[in-house]
Amino acid sequence: MEYEEPLFFRVMKYAADADRDVVDMVSGNPDWGSPPAVSEGLHAYADTGGDDFQYPPSEGLRELREEIAARRGVDVSQVVVTNGGGGANYLAMGRALERGTGDEIVMTDPVYPYYPGKTTMLGGTQRFVVADDEGHIDPADVREVASEDTACIVVNTPNNPTGAVYPEETMAELVAIAEDNDAILVSDEVYDHFDFSGEFTSALEYDSPHRIVTNSFSKSLAITGFRVGYAIADERHAEPMKSRHMLTSVAGSRPSQAAVLHALRNTDPDYYEDTRALLRERIAAFTEALDAAGAEYTTPEGSFYVMARFPGFPGTLENVYELIDEAGVAGMPGAGFGESRTDWLRFALVTPRAQEAADRLADYFA
Ligand SMILES: Cc1ncc(COP(=O)(O)O)c(C=O)c1O
C-alpha cells in the first residue's frame, strides 16, 4: 500500500462539505463521553497553578507508568508512555527494524492503514497475510510468509476494521512464530476494552522478549485528543524505544498524563461496561438494518466497526461519495484497508445516530 494522506480525511472533508445532513461513520472518535474523572484530573492539574507545567519525564510520569505496570502485571521498567497508540506502534515497529534482523513487516489484509504507512516511512517492506471473511487470520499463513527477513509481525485485536477478536491459540502461535524467526510480534490492543466475545487474549499473557504490546487510552477513556498510550516491552527493547521517543517527541503531554492517571484511579468499571452495553445495542440495530438492506456484513466480536457489502455496489471512493450525497451516510471505502476488501465499506458505530444511518441505508438500498 502506498503511504499517502489517509483516506479518512478526504472522506470526512467530502461529508463535511456535502449539501445535506450526513451521519458521520468515518472517524474513530468515541461519542459517548469520558468518565468524569478525566475532567476532574485536568482541572486538578490546572489548579496546581504552574508548578508542574514543565517537561514530564520522557518515558512518562512515573506514577502513571507504575499504575499501568500494576494493572498489567509487569515491571515498571517495561512501560513506556507514548503519544497515543500511534506513538507506541511507531516505537515498536522502529525498534523491530533497528535490530537489523530483517526488513519485512508482516501484517494482515485488511489492515489498519497506518501500519503499511509506518512500515514505508521506517524503510521496511510490507508483507500481507489475507484474513478470512470474518477477519480472522490463520497463523499457518503467517508462519508461511515469516522468514529470516521478518523483522516484525504487527497485529491488532480487537480489530479495526474487521471487528475480529483473535482467539488464544492464534495469539500463542503468533508469539511462537516471532520467536522462531527472531522477529518481534507487535500486538496493538487499543480496543481491548471493547471485547464483546469474551475471547480477547492479550499478547501480554505470553512473557517473551519477542513481543511488544501497544495500547492507548484514546478509545477506552474516549480521549482521542489527549494523546496518551503506552508500550510494554522487554527491557532490551524498552530502553531503545525510550531513546527513540525522546529523540522524536522529547516527551509526552504532562496535563494529559495527569488526567489519565486520575481517571484510572477514580473510574468505576461500570463506565466500561456501560459503554460495551451501548455498543452492543448499536451493533444489533445497525446489523438489523443491514439485513433489511440486503447487505452482507461481519458482526463485530470487538472494537466498534462494521464492514458491509451491498449487492452491486462495490465500496469504491465514488460509491462512498454517492452514499454521502444520496443516502446521507458517510462510511470508509474498503480499499482504504488493503486489496482484499475493495467491495466492502466500513462503518464506525461512534455516533448516536447509528440507527438513523442504518435506516437511511436500508431505504436507499430497498
Ligand atoms: C488499530 C488502531 N491502532 C492505533 C490507533 C491510534 O490510536 P491513538 O489515537 O491512541 O494513537 C487507532 C485509531 O483509530 C487504531 O484503530
The ligand as a Gaussian input file, in Angstrom:
#p B3LYP/6-31G(d) Opt

LIG

0 1
 C       -5.850000      -0.178000      15.413000
 C       -5.517000       1.177000      15.877000
 N       -4.311000       1.408000      16.413000
 C       -3.958000       2.634000      16.823000
 C       -4.823000       3.691000      16.708000
 C       -4.368000       5.050000      17.123000
 O       -4.658000       5.246000      18.466000
 P       -4.227000       6.581000      19.207000
 O       -5.301000       7.593000      18.978000
 O       -4.136000       6.188000      20.630000
 O       -2.916000       6.999000      18.635000
 C       -6.098000       3.504000      16.152000
 C       -7.014000       4.636000      15.984000
 O       -8.064000       4.573000      15.415000
 C       -6.445000       2.212000      15.723000
 O       -7.632000       1.968000      15.164000

